[in-house]
Amino acid sequence: MSIPAKRNFTLRWMIALVAVSAAVCWYVNPSRTRHLAEQYEVKAYRFSLYENLNRDGIAQSRTASGATTCRKRAKYFAAMRAKYERASHYPWLPIAPDPPVPE
């Protein structure tokens, strides 16, 4: 019974390993960040629509409490829109969870 030969871990092997892992990271990571950026752009667009609807609701509200609610929601949606617009430009950075919508 023979003992299998032990392969030396040389500098050449380390360079090859780094080159292969760099190629994999180069291929995988940009596609992921592009996908995240697109998702964040869609969310920012949706929040801008909600913001505009609530800004219109302020003028159309018949009660002071309704206008206050619309104002709070418009402010919330503006903050969420800004958050996701920034996230779409920097998709590799983590983002905090969304706070609940004000009532």
C-alpha positions in Angstrom: 0.0 0.0 0.0 1.6 3.2 -1.1 1.0 6.6 0.5 -0.3 9.3 -2.0 2.2 12.0 -2.8 1.7 15.2 -0.9 1.4 18.2 -3.2 3.4 21.2 -2.2 1.5 24.4 -1.7 3.7 26.7 -3.6 3.6 30.4 -4.6 2.4 29.4 -8.1 -0.6 27.6 -6.6 -1.5 30.6 -4.4 -1.3 33.0 -7.4 -3.5 30.7 -9.4 -6.0 30.4 -6.6 -6.1 34.2 -6.2 -6.6 34.7 -9.9 -9.4 32.2 -10.1 -11.2 33.7 -7.0 -10.8 37.2 -8.4 -12.3 36.1 -11.7 -15.3 34.6 -9.9 -15.8 37.7 -7.7 -15.5 39.9 -10.7 -18.2 38.0 -12.6 -20.6 37.4 -9.7 -20.5 40.6 -7.7 -21.3 43.2 -10.3 -24.4 41.3 -11.5 -25.7 41.2 -7.9 -25.1 44.9 -7.3 -26.7 45.7 -10.7 -29.8 43.7 -9.7 -30.0 45.4 -6.3 -29.6 48.8 -7.9 -32.5 48.1 -10.2 -34.7 46.9 -7.3 -33.8 50.0 -5.3 -34.7 52.2 -8.3 -38.1 50.6 -8.5 -38.7 51.1 -4.8 -37.7 54.7 -5.0 -40.1 55.3 -7.9 -42.9 53.7 -6.0 -42.2 55.8 -3.0 -42.2 58.9 -5.1 -45.7 58.0 -6.4 -47.0 57.5 -2.9 -45.4 60.7 -1.9 -47.1 62.6 -4.7 -50.5 60.9 -3.9 -50.2 62.1 -0.3 -49.2 65.6 -1.3 -52.3 65.7 -3.4 -54.3 64.4 -0.5 -53.2 67.3 1.7 -54.9 69.8 -0.6 -58.0 67.6 -1.1 -58.4 66.7 2.6 -61.6 67.9 4.2 -60.4 67.7 7.8 -57.4 68.9 9.6 -56.6 65.5 10.9 -56.8 64.1 7.4 -54.4 66.8 6.2 -52.0 66.0 9.1 -52.0 62.3 8.3 -51.3 63.0 4.6 -48.5 65.4 5.6 -46.9 62.8 7.8 -47.2 60.1 5.2 -45.8 62.4 2.5 -42.8 63.2 4.7 -42.3 59.4 5.4 -42.5 58.5 1.7 -40.1 61.4 0.8 -37.6 60.0 3.3 -38.1 56.4 1.9 -37.7 57.7 -1.7 -34.4 59.5 -0.8 -33.2 56.4 1.1 -33.7 54.1 -1.9 -32.4 56.6 -4.4 -29.2 56.7 -2.4 -29.2 52.9 -2.1 -29.6 52.6 -5.9 -26.4 54.6 -6.4 -24.5 52.6 -3.7 -26.1 49.1 -3.8 -23.1 47.4 -2.1 -23.8 49.3 1.2 -26.3 47.8 3.6 -29.6 49.6 4.3 -31.6 49.8 7.4 -35.0 48.2 7.6 -37.9 50.5 6.7 -39.8 52.0 9.7 -43.6 51.4 9.7 -45.8 53.8 7.8 -47.3 56.5 10.0 -51.0 56.3 10.6 
